[in-house]
Amino acid sequence: MELKVTFWGVRGSFPCATPQHMLYGGNTSCVSVEAGGEVIILDAGTGLWQLGKYLVANGVQGATMLMSHTHTDHIIGFPFFAPAWIGSFHLDIFAGHLRDNGGVRSVFAEQMRDPIFPVSLSHMAANMSFHDFEAGDDLVVGNSVHVKTARLNHPNGATGYRISAGGRSVCYVTDTEHYPGRRDPNVMDLVRDADVMIYDSTYSDDEYARGRVGWGHSTWEEAIRIGQDANVGRVYIFHHDPDNTDDKMAAIERQARAVWDRVTIAREGMAIEL
């Protein structure tokens, strides 16, 4: 079974629409995984807008959305997700950090209430189901896609995912802050021997040490350390800082690949097949 991974949004914190952010992309977090006839959506940042158009154009009738967390940059694209306005579309939305805090449906409804947004969640035509679980639980999508989850280190909570099908595995690990000097056991257990790891690499080690401790994000150097220690097939640097222009991202890519040749900078529109 083939897994196809597509990056629709790779930026963190807020979208960037400047000439200096075009090469790597300015839309916020959204990744799709297509496996065994299932479409799995990882986060609902502004990149979800383009993914929605792709699903409509290809006649896709349903999808499963797995939320890492529900900070604004990861949910802001949802009101503009075209399939959610189509009555024949079915969407299952999962979150692992909100069971004791109102549930995921309440968060999506809140961002679409008056006067924040002119149309309410209840007016969306799609058949939507909202599911709250505890990070660490295992999930099954369809008949053949298995999803392992893990609790991440992020303000208000976050969940990492390992999607496995047909002997292949893709891990999505954002937003999370590492523990300097040691590996996060939750992350290591999640990603060990995975084919692909998409990892929160908002900062460099130097930037992190100079005032970013406690902000809930990690570094591209830590991504490499985890990838090497966990025997990951390929690491994708993700959740780029808005201050990182194309020139800076290109410099990071050169530095990272000089350290390890199994690392790639995620770019908007990039697709990989396993």
Accessible surface in RSA format (square Angstrom, percent):
REM  Atomic radii and reference values for relative SASA: ProtOr
REM  Chains: A
REM  Algorithm: Lee & Richards
REM  Probe-radius: 1.40
REM  Slices: 20
REM RES _ NUM      All-atoms   Total-Side   Main-Chain    Non-polar    All polar
REM                ABS   REL    ABS   REL    ABS   REL    ABS   REL    ABS   REL
RES MET A   1   103.91  53.8  41.93  27.7  61.98 147.6  57.24  48.7  46.67  61.8
RES GLU A   2   102.68  58.9  86.62  65.5  16.05  38.2  30.82  59.6  71.86  58.7
RES LEU A   3     0.00   0.0   0.00   0.0   0.00   0.0   0.00   0.0   0.00   0.0
RES LYS A   4    58.14  28.4  57.96  35.6   0.18   0.4  19.65  17.7  38.48  41.0
RES VAL A   5     0.00   0.0   0.00   0.0   0.00   0.0   0.00   0.0   0.00   0.0
RES THR A   6     9.60   6.8   9.60   9.7   0.00   0.0   8.33  11.2   1.28   1.9
RES PHE A   7     0.00   0.0   0.00   0.0   0.00   0.0   0.00   0.0   0.00   0.0
RES TRP A   8    36.48  14.6  34.58  16.7   1.90   4.5  35.42  18.9   1.06   1.7
RES GLY A   9     0.00   0.0   0.00   N/A   0.00   0.0   0.00   0.0   0.00   0.0
RES VAL A  10     0.00   0.0   0.00   0.0   0.00   0.0   0.00   0.0   0.00   0.0
RES ARG A  11     0.00   0.0   0.00   0.0   0.00   0.0   0.00   0.0   0.00   0.0
RES GLY A  12     0.21   0.3   0.00   N/A   0.21   0.3   0.21   0.6   0.00   0.0
RES SER A  13    59.16  50.0  35.01  46.7  24.14  55.6  22.48  47.9  36.68  51.4
RES PHE A  14   117.13  58.6 116.53  72.2   0.60   1.6 117.13  71.0   0.00   0.0
RES PRO A  15    58.71  42.8  46.05  42.0  12.66  46.0  46.14  38.1  12.57  78.1
RES CYS A  16    10.97   8.3   4.12   4.6   6.85  16.1   5.71  14.5   5.27   5.7
RES ALA A  17   100.08  92.0  66.98 103.4  33.10  75.3  68.50  96.5  31.58  83.7
RES THR A  18    50.06  35.6  47.71  48.4   2.35   5.6  49.82  66.9   0.24   0.4
RES PRO A  19   111.46  81.2  89.97  82.0  21.49  78.1  94.41  78.0  17.05 106.0
RES GLN A  20    99.03  55.4  94.80  69.3   4.24  10.1  40.47  86.1  58.57  44.4
RES HIS A  21    14.78   8.1  14.78  10.3   0.00   0.0  14.78  15.2   0.00   0.0
RES MET A  22   118.11  61.2  95.66  63.3  22.45  53.5  59.23  50.4  58.88  78.0
RES LEU A  23   100.12  55.8  82.67  59.1  17.45  43.9  89.06  62.5  11.06  29.8
RES TYR A  24     2.13   1.0   2.07   1.2   0.06   0.2   0.06   0.0   2.07   2.6
RES GLY A  25     6.18   7.6   0.00   N/A   6.18   7.6   6.09  16.7   0.09   0.2
RES GLY A  26     9.42  11.6   0.00   N/A   9.42  11.6   4.44  12.2   4.97  11.1
RES ASN A  27    33.38  23.0  32.42  31.3   0.96   2.3   0.52   1.3  32.85  31.8
RES THR A  28     0.00   0.0   0.00   0.0   0.00   0.0   0.00   0.0   0.00   0.0
RES SER A  29     0.07   0.1   0.07   0.1   0.00   0.0   0.05   0.1   0.02   0.0
RES CYS A  30     0.00   0.0   0.00   0.0   0.00   0.0   0.00   0.0   0.00   0.0
RES VAL A  31     0.00   0.0   0.00   0.0   0.00   0.0   0.00   0.0   0.00   0.0
RES SER A  32     0.71   0.6   0.71   0.9   0.00   0.0   0.53   1.1   0.17   0.2
RES VAL A  33     0.00   0.0   0.00   0.0   0.00   0.0   0.00   0.0   0.00   0.0
RES GLU A  34    42.41  24.3  39.48  29.9   2.93   7.0  15.02  29.1  27.39  22.4
RES ALA A  35     1.80   1.7   0.00   0.0   1.80   4.1   0.60   0.8   1.19   3.2
RES GLY A  36    42.78  52.8   0.00   N/A  42.78  52.8  17.60  48.3  25.18  56.4
RES GLY A  37    85.29 105.2   0.00   N/A  85.29 105.2  43.98 120.7  41.31  92.5
RES GLU A  38    51.91  29.8  50.47  38.2   1.44   3.4   2.19   4.2  49.72  40.6
RES VAL A  39    12.72   8.4  10.66   9.7   2.05   5.0  10.66   9.3   2.05   5.6
RES ILE A  40     0.03   0.0   0.03   0.0   0.00   0.0   0.03   0.0   0.00   0.0
RES ILE A  41     0.00   0.0   0.00   0.0   0.00   0.0   0.00   0.0   0.00   0.0
RES LEU A  42     0.05   0.0   0.05   0.0   0.00   0.0   0.05   0.0   0.00   0.0
RES ASP A  43     0.00   0.0   0.00   0.0   0.00   0.0   0.00   0.0   0.00   0.0
RES ALA A  44     0.00   0.0   0.00   0.0   0.00   0.0   0.00   0.0   0.00   0.0
RES GLY A  45     0.00   0.0   0.00   N/A   0.00   0.0   0.00   0.0   0.00   0.0
RES THR A  46    26.53  18.9  24.76  25.1   1.77   4.2  25.75  34.6   0.79   1.2
RES GLY A  47     0.00   0.0   0.00   N/A   0.00   0.0   0.00   0.0   0.00   0.0
RES LEU A  48     0.00   0.0   0.00   0.0   0.00   0.0   0.00   0.0   0.00   0.0
RES TRP A  49   122.17  49.0 121.85  59.0   0.32   0.7  99.95  53.3  22.22  36.0
RES GLN A  50    66.39  37.1  64.33  47.0   2.07   4.9  12.47  26.5  53.93  40.9
RES LEU A  51     0.41   0.2   0.41   0.3   0.00   0.0   0.41   0.3   0.00   0.0
RES GLY A  52     0.00   0.0   0.00   N/A   0.00   0.0   0.00   0.0   0.00   0.0
RES LYS A  53    92.94  45.3  86.58  53.1   6.36  15.2  60.22  54.2  32.72  34.9
RES TYR A  54    63.02  29.4  55.41  31.5   7.60  19.8  48.28  36.3  14.74  18.2
RES LEU A  55     0.44   0.2   0.44   0.3   0.00   0.0   0.44   0.3   0.00   0.0
RES VAL A  56    67.94  44.7  51.20  46.4  16.74  40.3  55.77  48.5  12.16  33.0
RES ALA A  57    88.63  81.5  45.39  70.0  43.24  98.4  56.67  79.8  31.96  84.7
RES ASN A  58    92.17  63.6  59.39  57.4  32.78  78.9  18.61  44.8  73.56  71.1
RES GLY A  59    47.81  59.0   0.00   N/A  47.81  59.0  30.48  83.7  17.33  38.8
RES VAL A  60    39.37  25.9  27.44  24.8  11.93  28.8  33.20  28.8   6.18  16.8
RES GLN A  61   105.05  58.7  97.53  71.3   7.52  17.9  57.80 123.0  47.26  35.8
RES GLY A  62    26.67  32.9   0.00   N/A  26.67  32.9  15.82  43.4  10.85  24.3
RES ALA A  63     9.51   8.7   0.00   0.0   9.51  21.6   4.79   6.7   4.72  12.5
RES THR A  64    12.04   8.6  11.95  12.1   0.09   0.2   0.60   0.8  11.43  17.3
RES MET A  65     0.00   0.0   0.00   0.0   0.00   0.0   0.00   0.0   0.00   0.0
RES LEU A  66     0.15   0.1   0.15   0.1   0.00   0.0   0.15   0.1   0.00   0.0
RES MET A  67     0.00   0.0   0.00   0.0   0.00   0.0   0.00   0.0   0.00   0.0
RES SER A  68     0.00   0.0   0.00   0.0   0.00   0.0   0.00   0.0   0.00   0.0
RES HIS A  69     1.49   0.8   1.49   1.0   0.00   0.0   1.25   1.3   0.24   0.3
RES THR A  70    20.26  14.4   9.37   9.5  10.89  25.9   0.00   0.0  20.25  30.6
RES HIS A  71    59.43  32.5  55.95  38.9   3.48   8.9  46.77  48.2  12.66  14.7
RES THR A  72    91.02  64.7  86.96  88.2   4.06   9.7  50.23  67.5  40.79  61.7
RES ASP A  73    14.67  10.3  11.12  11.1   3.55   8.4   2.62   6.2  12.05  12.0
RES HIS A  74     0.00   0.0   0.00   0.0   0.00   0.0   0.00   0.0   0.00   0.0
RES ILE A  75    10.10   5.7  10.10   7.5   0.00   0.0  10.10   7.3   0.00   0.0
RES ILE A  76    62.47  35.5  61.07  45.5   1.40   3.4  61.07  44.0   1.40   3.8
RES GLY A  77     2.10   2.6   0.00   N/A   2.10   2.6   2.10   5.8   0.00   0.0
RES PHE A  78     0.00   0.0   0.00   0.0   0.00   0.0   0.00   0.0   0.00   0.0
RES PRO A  79     8.29   6.0   4.45   4.1   3.84  14.0   4.45   3.7   3.84  23.9
RES PHE A  80   114.42  57.2 103.09  63.8  11.33  29.5 109.47  66.4   4.94  14.1
RES PHE A  81     0.00   0.0   0.00   0.0   0.00   0.0   0.00   0.0   0.00   0.0
RES ALA A  82    37.66  34.6  30.91  47.7   6.75  15.4  36.27  51.1   1.39   3.7
RES PRO A  83     1.15   0.8   1.15   1.0   0.00   0.0   1.15   0.9   0.00   0.0
RES ALA A  84     0.00   0.0   0.00   0.0   0.00   0.0   0.00   0.0   0.00   0.0
RES TRP A  85    90.91  36.5  71.74  34.7  19.17  45.0  67.60  36.0  23.31  37.8
RES ILE A  86    67.59  38.5  64.53  48.1   3.06   7.4  67.59  48.7   0.00   0.0
RES GLY A  87    52.05  64.2   0.00   N/A  52.05  64.2  24.93  68.4  27.12  60.7
RES SER A  88    77.81  65.8  47.55  63.5  30.27  69.7  48.99 104.3  28.82  40.4
RES PHE A  89     4.14   2.1   3.63   2.2   0.51   1.3   4.03   2.4   0.11   0.3
RES HIS A  90    66.53  36.4  66.53  46.2   0.00   0.0  54.95  56.6  11.58  13.5
RES LEU A  91     0.00   0.0   0.00   0.0   0.00   0.0   0.00   0.0   0.00   0.0
RES ASP A  92    31.48  22.1  31.48  31.3   0.00   0.0   3.50   8.2  27.98  27.9
RES ILE A  93     0.00   0.0   0.00   0.0   0.00   0.0   0.00   0.0   0.00   0.0
RES PHE A  94    35.02  17.5  35.02  21.7   0.00   0.0  35.02  21.2   0.00   0.0
RES ALA A  95     0.00   0.0   0.00   0.0   0.00   0.0   0.00   0.0   0.00   0.0
RES GLY A  96     0.91   1.1   0.00   N/A   0.91   1.1   0.00   0.0   0.91   2.0
RES HIS A  97    30.97  16.9   6.25   4.3  24.72  63.2  13.16  13.6  17.81  20.7
RES LEU A  98     8.09   4.5   8.09   5.8   0.00   0.0   8.09   5.7   0.00   0.0
RES ARG A  99   122.44  51.4  98.37  50.1  24.07  57.3  36.85  50.4  85.58  51.9
RES ASP A 100   136.05  95.3  96.36  95.9  39.69  93.9  42.25  99.4  93.80  93.5
RES ASN A 101   107.80  74.3  94.87  91.7  12.93  31.1  19.31  46.5  88.49  85.5
RES GLY A 102    64.95  80.1   0.00   N/A  64.95  80.1  36.95 101.4  27.99  62.7
RES GLY A 103     9.59  11.8   0.00   N/A   9.59  11.8   9.17  25.2   0.41   0.9
RES VAL A 104     0.00   0.0   0.00   0.0   0.00   0.0   0.00   0.0   0.00   0.0
RES ARG A 105   115.70  48.6 115.33  58.8   0.37   0.9  44.09  60.3  71.61  43.4
RES SER A 106    51.77  43.7  40.47  54.0  11.30  26.0  42.04  89.5   9.73  13.6
RES VAL A 107    33.24  21.9  29.69  26.9   3.54   8.5  32.41  28.2   0.83   2.2
RES PHE A 108     0.00   0.0   0.00   0.0   0.00   0.0   0.00   0.0   0.00   0.0
RES ALA A 109    29.53  27.2  25.55  39.4   3.98   9.1  25.83  36.4   3.70   9.8
RES GLU A 110    85.23  48.9  82.81  62.6   2.42   5.8  42.95  83.1  42.28  34.5
RES GLN A 111    30.56  17.1  24.04  17.6   6.52  15.5  17.68  37.6  12.88   9.8
RES MET A 112     0.55   0.3   0.00   0.0   0.55   1.3   0.00   0.0   0.55   0.7
RES ARG A 113   104.90  44.0 101.90  51.9   3.00   7.1  45.56  62.3  59.34  36.0
RES ASP A 114   117.51  82.3 101.25 100.8  16.27  38.5  35.76  84.2  81.75  81.5
RES PRO A 115   115.34  84.1  86.88  79.2  28.46 103.5  89.73  74.1  25.61 159.2
RES ILE A 116   102.14  58.1  72.05  53.7  30.09  72.5  78.07  56.2  24.07  65.3
RES PHE A 117    37.60  18.8  34.58  21.4   3.02   7.9  36.46  22.1   1.14   3.3
RES PRO A 118   120.80  88.0  81.47  74.3  39.33 143.0  90.33  74.6  30.46 189.3
RES VAL A 119    54.51  35.9  51.63  46.7   2.88   6.9  54.51  47.4   0.00   0.0
RES SER A 120    40.07  33.9  36.03  48.1   4.04   9.3  34.65  73.8   5.42   7.6
RES LEU A 121     6.97   3.9   4.06   2.9   2.91   7.3   4.06   2.9   2.91   7.8
RES SER A 122    86.27  72.9  53.53  71.4  32.74  75.4  44.91  95.6  41.36  57.9
RES HIS A 123   129.65  70.9 107.92  75.0  21.73  55.6  81.98  84.5  47.67  55.5
RES MET A 124    12.64   6.5   0.00   0.0  12.64  30.1   0.00   0.0  12.64  16.7
RES ALA A 125    56.15  51.6  30.54  47.1  25.61  58.3  39.80  56.0  16.35  43.3
RES ALA A 126     9.96   9.2   0.00   0.0   9.96  22.7   0.00   0.0   9.96  26.4
RES ASN A 127    87.37  60.3  80.09  77.4   7.28  17.5  26.87  64.7  60.50  58.5
RES MET A 128    36.05  18.7  10.39   6.9  25.65  61.1  10.39   8.8  25.65  34.0
RES SER A 129    36.17  30.6  31.03  41.4   5.14  11.8  15.31  32.6  20.86  29.2
RES PHE A 130    42.97  21.5  14.59   9.0  28.38  73.9  14.59   8.8  28.38  81.2
RES HIS A 131    63.49  34.7  58.80  40.9   4.69  12.0  43.40  44.7  20.09  23.4
RES ASP A 132    45.92  32.2  26.56  26.4  19.36  45.8   8.60  20.2  37.32  37.2
RES PHE A 133    10.52   5.3  10.20   6.3   0.32   0.8  10.20   6.2   0.32   0.9
RES GLU A 134    56.80  32.6  56.80  43.0   0.00   0.0  32.47  62.8  24.33  19.9
RES ALA A 135    12.85  11.8   0.67   1.0  12.18  27.7   0.67   0.9  12.18  32.3
RES GLY A 136    49.41  60.9   0.00   N/A  49.41  60.9  24.58  67.5  24.83  55.6
RES ASP A 137    58.02  40.6  52.51  52.3   5.51  13.0  17.00  40.0  41.02  40.9
RES ASP A 138   111.26  77.9  84.40  84.0  26.86  63.5  31.98  75.3  79.28  79.1
RES LEU A 139    23.20  12.9  18.04  12.9   5.16  13.0  22.14  15.5   1.06   2.9
RES VAL A 140    90.09  59.3  61.77  55.9  28.32  68.2  61.77  53.7  28.32  76.8
RES VAL A 141     8.25   5.4   5.30   4.8   2.95   7.1   8.25   7.2   0.00   0.0
RES GLY A 142    42.75  52.7   0.00   N/A  42.75  52.7  19.37  53.1  23.38  52.4
RES ASN A 143   153.89 106.1 120.73 116.7  33.17  79.9  33.79  81.3 120.10 116.1
RES SER A 144    42.41  35.8  34.14  45.6   8.27  19.1  29.77  63.4  12.64  17.7
RES VAL A 145     0.00   0.0   0.00   0.0   0.00   0.0   0.00   0.0   0.00   0.0
RES HIS A 146   105.85  57.9 105.29  73.2   0.56   1.4  71.07  73.2  34.78  40.5
RES VAL A 147     2.00   1.3   0.00   0.0   2.00   4.8   0.94   0.8   1.06   2.9
RES LYS A 148    76.31  37.2  74.17  45.5   2.14   5.1  47.74  43.0  28.58  30.4
RES THR A 149     4.76   3.4   0.00   0.0   4.76  11.3   0.00   0.0   4.76   7.2
RES ALA A 150    10.07   9.3   8.10  12.5   1.97   4.5  10.07  14.2   0.00   0.0
RES ARG A 151   115.79  48.6 112.25  57.2   3.55   8.4  46.07  63.0  69.73  42.3
RES LEU A 152     8.13   4.5   0.00   0.0   8.13  20.4   1.65   1.2   6.48  17.4
RES ASN A 153    50.79  35.0  44.08  42.6   6.71  16.1   7.68  18.5  43.10  41.7
RES HIS A 154    17.66   9.7   4.44   3.1  13.22  33.8   6.01   6.2  11.65  13.6
RES PRO A 155    62.73  45.7  49.84  45.4  12.89  46.9  61.94  51.1   0.79   4.9
RES ASN A 156   120.88  83.4  87.00  84.1  33.88  81.6  33.60  80.9  87.28  84.4
RES GLY A 157    19.19  23.7   0.00   N/A  19.19  23.7  15.94  43.7   3.25   7.3
RES ALA A 158     1.43   1.3   0.00   0.0   1.43   3.3   0.00   0.0   1.43   3.8
RES THR A 159     0.03   0.0   0.03   0.0   0.00   0.0   0.00   0.0   0.03   0.0
RES GLY A 160     0.00   0.0   0.00   N/A   0.00   0.0   0.00   0.0   0.00   0.0
RES TYR A 161     0.05   0.0   0.00   0.0   0.05   0.1   0.00   0.0   0.05   0.1
RES ARG A 162    41.13  17.3  40.64  20.7   0.48   1.1   7.77  10.6  33.36  20.2
RES ILE A 163     0.34   0.2   0.34   0.3   0.00   0.0   0.34   0.2   0.00   0.0
RES SER A 164    35.50  30.0  34.97  46.7   0.52   1.2  26.72  56.9   8.78  12.3
RES ALA A 165     4.90   4.5   0.00   0.0   4.90  11.2   4.40   6.2   0.50   1.3
RES GLY A 166    50.08  61.8   0.00   N/A  50.08  61.8  21.46  58.9  28.62  64.1
RES GLY A 167    81.90 101.0   0.00   N/A  81.90 101.0  44.30 121.6  37.61  84.2
RES ARG A 168   108.14  45.4 106.85  54.5   1.29   3.1   6.78   9.3 101.36  61.4
RES SER A 169     7.89   6.7   7.89  10.5   0.00   0.0   4.61   9.8   3.28   4.6
RES VAL A 170     0.40   0.3   0.10   0.1   0.29   0.7   0.10   0.1   0.29   0.8
RES CYS A 171     0.00   0.0   0.00   0.0   0.00   0.0   0.00   0.0   0.00   0.0
RES TYR A 172     0.45   0.2   0.45   0.3   0.00   0.0   0.45   0.3   0.00   0.0
RES VAL A 173     0.00   0.0   0.00   0.0   0.00   0.0   0.00   0.0   0.00   0.0
RES THR A 174     0.00   0.0   0.00   0.0   0.00   0.0   0.00   0.0   0.00   0.0
RES ASP A 175     2.76   1.9   2.76   2.7   0.00   0.0   0.00   0.0   2.76   2.8
RES THR A 176     1.51   1.1   1.51   1.5   0.00   0.0   1.02   1.4   0.49   0.7
RES GLU A 177    14.38   8.3  14.18  10.7   0.20   0.5   3.90   7.5  10.48   8.6
RES HIS A 178    10.80   5.9   6.48   4.5   4.32  11.0   3.58   3.7   7.22   8.4
RES TYR A 179    72.08  33.7  71.92  40.9   0.16   0.4  43.71  32.8  28.37  35.0
RES PRO A 180    93.08  67.8  67.85  61.9  25.23  91.7  71.73  59.2  21.35 132.7
RES GLY A 181    83.62 103.1   0.00   N/A  83.62 103.1  40.51 111.2  43.11  96.5
RES ARG A 182   132.31  55.6 126.64  64.6   5.67  13.5  62.16  84.9  70.15  42.5
RES ARG A 183    62.02  26.0  50.41  25.7  11.60  27.6  20.89  28.6  41.12  24.9
RES ASP A 184     8.34   5.8   8.02   8.0   0.32   0.8   2.85   6.7   5.50   5.5
RES PRO A 185    85.42  62.3  76.73  69.9   8.69  31.6  81.96  67.7   3.46  21.5
RES ASN A 186    66.10  45.6  61.45  59.4   4.65  11.2   5.65  13.6  60.44  58.4
RES VAL A 187     1.69   1.1   1.69   1.5   0.00   0.0   1.69   1.5   0.00   0.0
RES MET A 188    17.65   9.1  17.65  11.7   0.00   0.0  17.65  15.0   0.00   0.0
RES ASP A 189    87.13  61.0  76.13  75.8  11.00  26.0  22.60  53.2  64.53  64.4
RES LEU A 190     0.50   0.3   0.20   0.1   0.30   0.8   0.45   0.3   0.05   0.1
RES VAL A 191     0.00   0.0   0.00   0.0   0.00   0.0   0.00   0.0   0.00   0.0
RES ARG A 192   113.43  47.6 108.24  55.2   5.18  12.3  44.47  60.8  68.96  41.8
RES ASP A 193    86.43  60.5  66.06  65.8  20.37  48.2  25.64  60.3  60.79  60.6
RES ALA A 194     1.48   1.4   0.00   0.0   1.48   3.4   0.00   0.0   1.48   3.9
RES ASP A 195    36.00  25.2  30.13  30.0   5.87  13.9   5.34  12.6  30.66  30.6
RES VAL A 196     2.92   1.9   2.92   2.6   0.00   0.0   2.92   2.5   0.00   0.0
RES MET A 197     0.00   0.0   0.00   0.0   0.00   0.0   0.00   0.0   0.00   0.0
RES ILE A 198     0.00   0.0   0.00   0.0   0.00   0.0   0.00   0.0   0.00   0.0
RES TYR A 199     1.80   0.8   1.80   1.0   0.00   0.0   0.00   0.0   1.80   2.2
RES ASP A 200     0.00   0.0   0.00   0.0   0.00   0.0   0.00   0.0   0.00   0.0
RES SER A 201     5.85   4.9   0.00   0.0   5.85  13.5   0.00   0.0   5.85   8.2
RES THR A 202     3.30   2.3   2.89   2.9   0.41   1.0   2.89   3.9   0.41   0.6
RES TYR A 203    13.33   6.2  11.75   6.7   1.58   4.1   3.46   2.6   9.87  12.2
RES SER A 204    22.95  19.4  21.75  29.0   1.20   2.8  17.56  37.4   5.39   7.5
RES ASP A 205    45.26  31.7  41.12  40.9   4.14   9.8  28.62  67.4  16.64  16.6
RES ASP A 206    84.92  59.5  78.21  77.8   6.72  15.9  35.28  83.0  49.64  49.5
RES GLU A 207    24.96  14.3  24.96  18.9   0.00   0.0   9.62  18.6  15.34  12.5
RES TYR A 208    11.83   5.5  11.83   6.7   0.00   0.0   9.53   7.2   2.30   2.8
RES ALA A 209    74.99  69.0  46.91  72.4  28.08  63.9  49.46  69.6  25.53  67.6
RES ARG A 210   144.93  60.9 122.79  62.6  22.14  52.7  69.55  95.1  75.38  45.7
RES GLY A 211    51.91  64.0   0.00   N/A  51.91  64.0  37.91 104.0  14.00  31.4
RES ARG A 212    57.52  24.2  57.52  29.3   0.00   0.0   2.11   2.9  55.42  33.6
RES VAL A 213    95.09  62.6  77.24  69.9  17.84  43.0  77.24  67.1  17.84  48.4
RES GLY A 214    51.87  64.0   0.00   N/A  51.87  64.0  29.93  82.1  21.95  49.1
RES TRP A 215   141.40  56.7 125.77  60.9  15.63  36.7 111.42  59.4  29.98  48.6
RES GLY A 216     0.91   1.1   0.00   N/A   0.91   1.1   0.91   2.5   0.00   0.0
RES HIS A 217    19.35  10.6  19.35  13.4   0.00   0.0   5.15   5.3  14.20  16.5
RES SER A 218     0.00   0.0   0.00   0.0   0.00   0.0   0.00   0.0   0.00   0.0
RES THR A 219     0.00   0.0   0.00   0.0   0.00   0.0   0.00   0.0   0.00   0.0
RES TRP A 220    15.45   6.2  15.45   7.5   0.00   0.0  14.55   7.8   0.90   1.5
RES GLU A 221    37.80  21.7  35.99  27.2   1.82   4.3  20.94  40.5  16.87  13.8
RES GLU A 222     1.73   1.0   1.73   1.3   0.00   0.0   0.00   0.0   1.73   1.4
RES ALA A 223     0.00   0.0   0.00   0.0   0.00   0.0   0.00   0.0   0.00   0.0
RES ILE A 224     3.85   2.2   3.85   2.9   0.00   0.0   3.85   2.8   0.00   0.0
RES ARG A 225    79.68  33.5  78.37  39.9   1.31   3.1  45.60  62.3  34.08  20.7
RES ILE A 226     1.76   1.0   1.76   1.3   0.00   0.0   1.76   1.3   0.00   0.0
RES GLY A 227     0.00   0.0   0.00   N/A   0.00   0.0   0.00   0.0   0.00   0.0
RES GLN A 228    83.28  46.6  60.48  44.2  22.81  54.3  21.40  45.5  61.88  46.9
RES ASP A 229    76.47  53.6  52.47  52.2  24.00  56.8  17.78  41.8  58.70  58.5
RES ALA A 230     0.00   0.0   0.00   0.0   0.00   0.0   0.00   0.0   0.00   0.0
RES ASN A 231    92.35  63.7  85.31  82.4   7.04  16.9  23.52  56.6  68.83  66.5
RES VAL A 232     0.00   0.0   0.00   0.0   0.00   0.0   0.00   0.0   0.00   0.0
RES GLY A 233    34.22  42.2   0.00   N/A  34.22  42.2  25.98  71.3   8.24  18.5
RES ARG A 234    67.81  28.5  67.81  34.6   0.00   0.0  28.40  38.8  39.41  23.9
RES VAL A 235     0.00   0.0   0.00   0.0   0.00   0.0   0.00   0.0   0.00   0.0
RES TYR A 236    12.55   5.9  12.55   7.1   0.00   0.0   0.62   0.5  11.93  14.7
RES ILE A 237     1.47   0.8   1.47   1.1   0.00   0.0   1.47   1.1   0.00   0.0
RES PHE A 238     0.00   0.0   0.00   0.0   0.00   0.0   0.00   0.0   0.00   0.0
RES HIS A 239     0.46   0.3   0.46   0.3   0.00   0.0   0.46   0.5   0.00   0.0
RES HIS A 240     1.33   0.7   0.86   0.6   0.47   1.2   0.47   0.5   0.86   1.0
RES ASP A 241    17.17  12.0  17.11  17.0   0.06   0.1   1.58   3.7  15.59  15.5
RES PRO A 242    14.77  10.8  10.04   9.1   4.73  17.2  10.08   8.3   4.68  29.1
RES ASP A 243   108.16  75.8  90.99  90.6  17.17  40.6  25.32  59.6  82.83  82.6
RES ASN A 244     3.61   2.5   3.61   3.5   0.00   0.0   0.00   0.0   3.61   3.5
RES THR A 245    44.10  31.4  44.10  44.7   0.00   0.0  33.30  44.7  10.80  16.3
RES ASP A 246    19.53  13.7  18.98  18.9   0.55   1.3  12.57  29.6   6.96   6.9
RES ASP A 247   120.98  84.7 112.86 112.3   8.11  19.2  33.50  78.8  87.48  87.2
RES LYS A 248    78.44  38.3  72.66  44.6   5.78  13.8  55.26  49.7  23.18  24.7
RES MET A 249     0.80   0.4   0.80   0.5   0.00   0.0   0.80   0.7   0.00   0.0
RES ALA A 250    27.31  25.1  25.83  39.9   1.48   3.4  26.47  37.3   0.83   2.2
RES ALA A 251    26.98  24.8  26.35  40.7   0.63   1.4  26.70  37.6   0.29   0.8
RES ILE A 252    16.48   9.4  16.48  12.3   0.00   0.0  16.48  11.9   0.00   0.0
RES GLU A 253    30.40  17.5  30.36  23.0   0.04   0.1  12.20  23.6  18.19  14.9
RES ARG A 254   162.07  68.0 150.58  76.8  11.49  27.4  79.51 108.7  82.56  50.0
RES GLN A 255    95.91  53.6  89.33  65.3   6.59  15.7  36.94  78.6  58.98  44.7
RES ALA A 256     0.73   0.7   0.73   1.1   0.00   0.0   0.73   1.0   0.00   0.0
RES ARG A 257   101.60  42.7  88.98  45.4  12.62  30.1  30.18  41.2  71.42  43.3
RES ALA A 258    90.96  83.6  47.44  73.2  43.52  99.0  58.97  83.0  31.99  84.8
RES VAL A 259    89.63  59.0  62.81  56.9  26.82  64.6  68.53  59.5  21.10  57.2
RES TRP A 260    33.15  13.3  29.60  14.3   3.55   8.3  19.08  10.2  14.07  22.8
RES ASP A 261    93.89  65.8  86.16  85.8   7.73  18.3  29.20  68.7  64.69  64.5
RES ARG A 262    82.30  34.6  82.30  42.0   0.00   0.0  30.51  41.7  51.79  31.4
RES VAL A 263     0.73   0.5   0.73   0.7   0.00   0.0   0.73   0.6   0.00   0.0
RES THR A 264    22.02  15.7  21.21  21.5   0.81   1.9  17.92  24.1   4.10   6.2
RES ILE A 265     0.91   0.5   0.81   0.6   0.10   0.2   0.81   0.6   0.10   0.3
RES ALA A 266     0.00   0.0   0.00   0.0   0.00   0.0   0.00   0.0   0.00   0.0
RES ARG A 267    74.12  31.1  74.12  37.8   0.00   0.0  19.84  27.1  54.27  32.9
RES GLU A 268    60.53  34.7  39.26  29.7  21.27  50.6  14.39  27.8  46.13  37.7
RES GLY A 269    54.25  66.9   0.00   N/A  54.25  66.9  30.51  83.7  23.73  53.2
RES MET A 270    45.99  23.8  34.97  23.1  11.03  26.3  43.10  36.6   2.90   3.8
RES ALA A 271    54.14  49.8  25.21  38.9  28.93  65.8  25.36  35.7  28.78  76.2
RES ILE A 272    28.09  16.0  23.63  17.6   4.46  10.8  28.09  20.2   0.00   0.0
RES GLU A 273   108.62  62.4  77.77  58.8  30.84  73.4  23.10  44.7  85.52  69.8
RES LEU A 274    50.30  28.0  25.74  18.4  24.56  61.7  48.29  33.9   2.01   5.4
END  Absolute sums over single chains surface
CHAIN  1 A    10969.7       8415.0       2554.7       5868.4       5101.4
END  Absolute sums over all chains
TOTAL         10969.7       8415.0       2554.7       5868.4       5101.4
